[in-house]
Amino acid sequence: MTTDASPAVQVLEEACRAVGLDAAGAEPLRIAENQIWRLPGRVVARIARPGQDDAAAREVRVARWLAEHEVSAVRAYPVEQPVQAGGRPVTFWEELPEHRHGAVRDVAGALKQLHSLPAPPFDIGYLDPFVRVSERIDAAVTLSAGDRAWLHQRRTDLEAQWRVRPRGMADRAVHGDAWVGNIARTASGPVLMDLERFSIGPPEWDLVSTAVKLTTTGGVTQLEYTEFCEAYGTDVTTWEGYPLMAAARELRMTTYAAQHAATRPEWQAEAQHRVDCLRGRSAPRPWVWKGIV
């Protein structure tokens, strides 16, 4: 998703000056809520949304903690950061070598390593599966008022169930959005990316992101999912808490598409299809959901 990059240029230049980097020749990689720029010298700058200062600082601390534990993940560039520029927090990262999206098995391996670590010695907050869901629903103006009201009620109901959810594995540091799009496959192996949703929480939440692609969206084959379970060591779909976590993930996926359909007409049909699936207007699972990028 790209839009006009010009408003971010001054922010980028100001942030680069603050840490002694050169913004000349910077290339926009992704201009959306969070803006990603490639700088000379294999550095990537990430301009976050206004008000995300704490989240940006936590992401940098998490990256450095993962590096200390030799986890293969994106590395924060060695400067004092985040930087405030134009009312937005900016962070700097080492650019990855040539890469592609990882495979389902790569996700399992990365999660197994992550979930084996002790909790970090700093506060990363506790997992909230419903963060920003209400705001997404409010922004989903292409949906009918009835559909938006249903989604709000669905969120309320699932949040109440979450508070009394079944207990499974002990809480650990979790990625929060672990899927193949957030694993890069380089020549030297997979690399964990997008540390924005790191928190303490149930490890099952990370496993559900792949499981729903089998049981809900049809995006993962049975063979791929079997390999995922073998690599990690468990099948989360057999756990009694899976239906609740899957429902929460489905709601997040649906409201993400619905929010962005408000400004991207080509996503409107997919957003409505996802709502129709959740509301029982479609065939039984697994549904076919197209990727939103």
Backbone torsions as a table, in degrees:
resi	resn	phi	psi	omega
1	MET	NA	119.5	180.0
2	THR	-127.9	147.5	175.0
3	THR	-136.3	-166.8	-179.8
4	ASP	-64.7	124.4	-177.1
5	ALA	-87.4	-12.3	-170.7
6	SER	-59.4	-38.6	-179.9
7	PRO	-61.2	-23.6	-177.2
8	ALA	-85.7	-15.3	-173.4
9	VAL	-61.5	-45.7	-179.9
10	GLN	-63.9	-38.6	176.9
11	VAL	-61.5	-46.2	-179.9
12	LEU	-61.2	-46.4	-179.0
13	GLU	-62.5	-41.9	179.2
14	GLU	-63.5	-43.3	-179.3
15	ALA	-66.3	-40.6	-179.8
16	CYS	-64.7	-41.4	177.7
17	ARG	-59.3	-37.0	-176.2
18	ALA	-65.1	-26.7	-177.9
19	VAL	-114.3	8.8	175.7
20	GLY	78.2	25.8	176.7
21	LEU	-104.9	159.1	-177.8
22	ASP	-103.3	122.2	-179.9
23	ALA	-88.9	-4.8	-178.9
24	ALA	-61.3	130.3	179.6
25	GLY	80.9	10.9	178.8
26	ALA	-62.8	142.4	-178.9
27	GLU	-117.2	130.2	175.8
28	PRO	-73.2	128.7	176.9
29	LEU	-99.1	-36.2	179.8
30	ARG	-155.7	121.4	178.7
31	ILE	-115.7	100.1	-179.4
32	ALA	-146.6	-143.1	177.0
33	GLU	-58.5	-46.4	172.1
34	ASN	-107.0	131.2	-174.6
35	GLN	-105.7	131.6	-175.4
36	ILE	-115.8	127.8	-179.6
37	TRP	-127.4	141.2	172.8
38	ARG	-95.9	126.5	178.8
39	LEU	-104.5	161.5	172.5
40	PRO	-59.3	151.6	177.6
41	GLY	84.6	19.1	177.0
42	ARG	60.1	46.7	175.5
43	VAL	-120.0	140.8	177.5
44	VAL	-117.3	130.6	177.5
45	ALA	-104.5	138.3	179.0
46	ARG	-121.8	116.3	178.7
47	ILE	-98.5	112.1	-176.4
48	ALA	-87.6	172.8	179.0
49	ARG	-68.0	150.8	173.9
50	PRO	-55.9	142.2	179.0
51	GLY	86.8	1.9	-177.3
52	GLN	-102.1	27.6	-177.1
53	ASP	-59.2	-48.3	-178.5
54	ASP	-63.7	-40.7	-179.8
55	ALA	-64.6	-40.4	179.6
56	ALA	-65.1	-42.9	178.9
57	ALA	-64.1	-40.6	179.0
58	ARG	-63.9	-39.8	-179.2
59	GLU	-61.7	-40.2	178.3
60	VAL	-66.4	-43.8	179.8
61	ARG	-63.5	-39.3	177.9
62	VAL	-62.8	-44.1	-180.0
63	ALA	-59.7	-41.9	-179.3
64	ARG	-71.2	-34.1	175.4
65	TRP	-65.2	-43.2	178.1
66	LEU	-62.8	-38.8	178.0
67	ALA	-63.2	-40.4	178.6
68	GLU	-60.8	-32.7	-179.3
69	HIS	-94.8	10.9	176.0
70	GLU	57.9	33.9	172.9
71	VAL	-82.4	134.7	-180.0
72	SER	-75.5	100.3	-177.0
73	ALA	-147.7	167.4	176.4
74	VAL	-57.8	145.9	-176.0
75	ARG	-111.6	132.5	175.3
76	ALA	-69.7	138.3	178.4
77	TYR	-67.9	141.6	-173.4
78	PRO	-77.1	70.7	172.1
79	VAL	-135.0	163.5	176.4
80	GLU	-71.8	119.7	-175.2
81	GLN	-156.1	165.0	4.8
82	PRO	-72.8	163.3	178.9
83	VAL	-109.6	139.0	174.7
84	GLN	-90.6	126.9	178.1
85	ALA	-149.0	123.7	179.4
86	GLY	59.4	31.2	179.7
87	GLY	77.2	12.7	-178.5
88	ARG	-130.4	141.7	176.9
89	PRO	-79.6	136.8	-179.0
90	VAL	-123.1	133.6	177.2
91	THR	-122.7	159.1	-175.8
92	PHE	-126.9	139.4	-171.7
93	TRP	-136.2	150.6	173.6
94	GLU	-72.8	130.1	-179.3
95	GLU	-68.6	137.5	177.6
96	LEU	-71.6	151.7	171.0
97	PRO	-68.1	179.2	179.3
98	GLU	-51.5	133.6	-174.5
99	HIS	-155.2	171.0	173.7
100	ARG	-140.2	173.5	176.0
101	HIS	-61.5	143.4	177.6
102	GLY	-74.0	173.0	176.6
103	ALA	-96.5	167.9	-179.6
104	VAL	-57.2	-40.1	179.5
105	ARG	-63.8	-33.2	177.7
106	ASP	-63.2	-38.5	178.4
107	VAL	-60.7	-45.2	-179.1
108	ALA	-61.5	-43.8	-179.7
109	GLY	-63.7	-42.2	179.3
110	ALA	-64.6	-40.8	-179.4
111	LEU	-69.4	-37.2	178.8
112	LYS	-61.5	-41.9	177.7
113	GLN	-66.5	-46.2	-179.3
114	LEU	-60.4	-47.4	-174.9
115	HIS	-71.3	-9.1	177.2
116	SER	-86.9	-8.4	-175.7
117	LEU	-80.7	154.4	170.0
118	PRO	-71.0	161.6	177.6
119	ALA	-62.7	144.3	178.8
120	PRO	-64.7	153.1	-177.1
121	PRO	-82.8	30.3	177.2
122	PHE	-149.1	161.3	-173.7
123	ASP	-77.8	123.0	173.5
124	ILE	-117.3	9.5	177.2
125	GLY	77.8	168.3	179.2
126	TYR	-104.8	145.0	-176.6
127	LEU	-54.8	131.2	172.3
128	ASP	-124.0	100.8	-177.6
129	PRO	-66.0	-12.1	-174.0
130	PHE	-110.7	13.0	-179.6
131	VAL	-60.8	131.6	176.4
132	ARG	67.7	3.5	-179.5
133	VAL	-65.5	-43.4	179.5
134	SER	-61.4	-41.7	178.9
135	GLU	-64.0	-38.4	177.4
136	ARG	-62.9	-42.7	179.9
137	ILE	-63.4	-44.0	179.5
138	ASP	-60.7	-33.6	-178.5
139	ALA	-80.8	-9.9	-174.2
140	ALA	-83.5	66.5	-171.3
141	VAL	-73.7	-10.6	176.6
142	THR	-80.4	-14.5	176.2
143	LEU	-83.0	155.6	176.5
144	SER	-69.9	160.3	177.4
145	ALA	-60.6	-35.4	179.4
146	GLY	-65.8	-41.2	178.4
147	ASP	-67.0	-40.0	179.1
148	ARG	-65.6	-40.2	178.2
149	ALA	-63.2	-39.7	179.1
150	TRP	-64.2	-42.2	179.6
151	LEU	-64.0	-40.5	176.9
152	HIS	-61.4	-43.2	179.8
153	GLN	-66.8	-37.4	177.4
154	ARG	-61.0	-42.5	177.5
155	ARG	-61.0	-45.9	-179.7
156	THR	-59.8	-45.6	-178.6
157	ASP	-64.5	-45.0	-178.5
158	LEU	-67.9	-36.3	178.7
159	GLU	-64.2	-38.7	177.5
160	ALA	-64.6	-40.9	177.8
161	GLN	-66.7	-35.4	-179.7
162	TRP	-60.8	-35.6	-177.2
163	ARG	-66.2	-23.4	-179.8
164	VAL	-121.2	30.1	-175.2
165	ARG	-65.8	156.3	174.1
166	PRO	-62.2	147.4	178.4
167	ARG	-92.6	139.4	179.9
168	GLY	-125.9	-120.1	178.8
169	MET	-69.5	157.5	178.4
170	ALA	-64.6	146.1	179.2
171	ASP	-58.1	144.6	178.7
172	ARG	-143.9	175.4	167.0
173	ALA	-69.1	128.9	-179.1
174	VAL	-122.7	152.5	180.0
175	HIS	-71.9	-43.8	176.6
176	GLY	96.0	-22.9	179.5
177	ASP	-149.8	58.2	-171.0
178	ALA	-90.5	104.8	174.8
179	TRP	-148.3	175.0	-173.1
180	VAL	-60.8	-28.4	178.8
181	GLY	-68.0	-17.2	178.9
182	ASN	-107.1	16.7	172.8
183	ILE	-124.1	121.3	177.3
184	ALA	-98.1	136.4	176.5
185	ARG	-102.3	111.1	178.0
186	THR	-103.9	175.8	179.3
187	ALA	-62.2	-27.1	-179.1
188	SER	-96.4	2.2	177.1
189	GLY	128.5	-178.5	-177.9
190	PRO	-75.1	150.7	-179.8
191	VAL	-130.8	129.5	178.8
192	LEU	-78.5	130.4	-178.0
193	MET	-123.2	175.2	173.6
194	ASP	54.0	82.1	-174.6
195	LEU	-94.3	14.2	-171.9
196	GLU	-63.8	-32.6	-174.0
197	ARG	-100.3	13.7	178.5
198	PHE	-58.5	139.2	178.4
199	SER	-165.8	178.5	169.8
200	ILE	-92.2	137.1	-179.2
201	GLY	178.0	-173.9	-179.6
202	PRO	-72.7	128.0	179.5
203	PRO	-57.3	-26.4	179.8
204	GLU	-56.8	-30.2	-179.4
205	TRP	-60.2	-39.1	177.5
206	ASP	-67.1	-36.2	-178.6
207	LEU	-72.5	-30.2	-177.4
208	VAL	-63.9	-31.5	-178.3
209	SER	-57.0	-36.5	176.6
210	THR	-83.3	-39.6	-177.4
211	ALA	-60.2	-39.4	-178.6
212	VAL	-66.6	-21.7	177.3
213	LYS	-71.6	-18.3	172.0
214	LEU	-88.6	-52.9	-170.3
215	THR	-84.2	-22.2	-173.7
216	THR	-112.6	-53.3	-169.1
217	THR	-102.8	-11.6	-179.4
218	GLY	71.8	18.9	-176.9
219	GLY	-87.4	-6.4	179.5
220	VAL	-129.6	136.0	178.5
221	THR	-78.9	163.4	177.8
222	GLN	-61.7	-37.2	178.8
223	LEU	-64.3	-45.4	178.8
224	GLU	-61.1	-41.0	-178.2
225	TYR	-69.6	-37.0	176.1
226	THR	-61.1	-42.5	176.9
227	GLU	-63.1	-38.4	178.0
228	PHE	-60.3	-48.2	-178.7
229	CYS	-64.5	-40.2	179.3
230	GLU	-65.1	-39.1	-178.7
231	ALA	-70.4	-36.4	-178.9
232	TYR	-85.4	-40.1	178.4
233	GLY	111.0	6.3	177.4
234	THR	-158.2	159.3	176.6
235	ASP	-115.1	105.8	-174.6
236	VAL	-66.7	-21.2	-178.1
237	THR	-68.5	-16.8	179.4
238	THR	-88.4	-4.1	-178.2
239	TRP	-84.5	143.6	-175.7
240	GLU	-64.5	-22.4	179.9
241	GLY	-87.2	-1.1	-175.7
242	TYR	-61.7	-46.0	-177.6
243	PRO	-56.0	-37.7	179.1
244	LEU	-68.2	-47.5	-179.0
245	MET	-65.6	-37.3	177.4
246	ALA	-63.7	-40.7	179.2
247	ALA	-64.2	-39.7	177.8
248	ALA	-65.1	-40.9	178.1
249	ARG	-66.2	-41.4	177.5
250	GLU	-60.0	-40.0	178.9
251	LEU	-64.6	-41.6	178.4
252	ARG	-62.7	-44.6	-178.6
253	MET	-64.1	-37.2	-179.3
254	THR	-71.1	-45.9	-177.4
255	THR	-71.7	-27.9	173.9
256	TYR	-61.9	-49.0	179.4
257	ALA	-63.5	-41.1	-177.0
258	ALA	-67.1	-39.2	178.4
259	GLN	-60.6	-48.3	-174.6
260	HIS	-77.4	-19.4	174.7
261	ALA	-63.8	-21.3	179.0
262	ALA	-64.2	-27.1	180.0
263	THR	-116.8	-6.3	179.4
264	ARG	-125.9	91.7	-175.7
265	PRO	-54.4	-29.6	-178.3
266	GLU	-68.4	-11.8	178.1
267	TRP	-98.1	-5.3	-173.3
268	GLN	-62.4	-43.2	-179.4
269	ALA	-63.5	-40.8	179.3
270	GLU	-66.0	-42.1	179.1
271	ALA	-61.3	-44.8	-180.0
272	GLN	-66.0	-37.8	178.1
273	HIS	-60.7	-42.1	-179.8
274	ARG	-65.2	-41.2	176.8
275	VAL	-62.0	-44.6	-179.3
276	ASP	-60.9	-38.1	177.3
277	CYS	-61.9	-48.2	-178.7
278	LEU	-63.3	-32.5	-176.3
279	ARG	-88.3	6.2	176.9
280	GLY	79.0	20.5	-179.9
281	ARG	-94.0	1.0	-176.3
282	SER	-122.0	-176.8	178.7
283	ALA	-69.0	165.5	177.5
284	PRO	-63.4	161.9	175.0
285	ARG	-59.8	156.1	-5.4
286	PRO	-77.2	136.9	175.8
287	TRP	-85.7	165.4	174.9
288	VAL	-105.1	107.2	177.5
289	TRP	-109.1	130.1	177.7
290	LYS	-79.9	149.4	-179.8
291	GLY	-69.6	143.7	176.8
292	ILE	-109.5	120.8	-178.6
293	VAL	-126.1	NA	NA
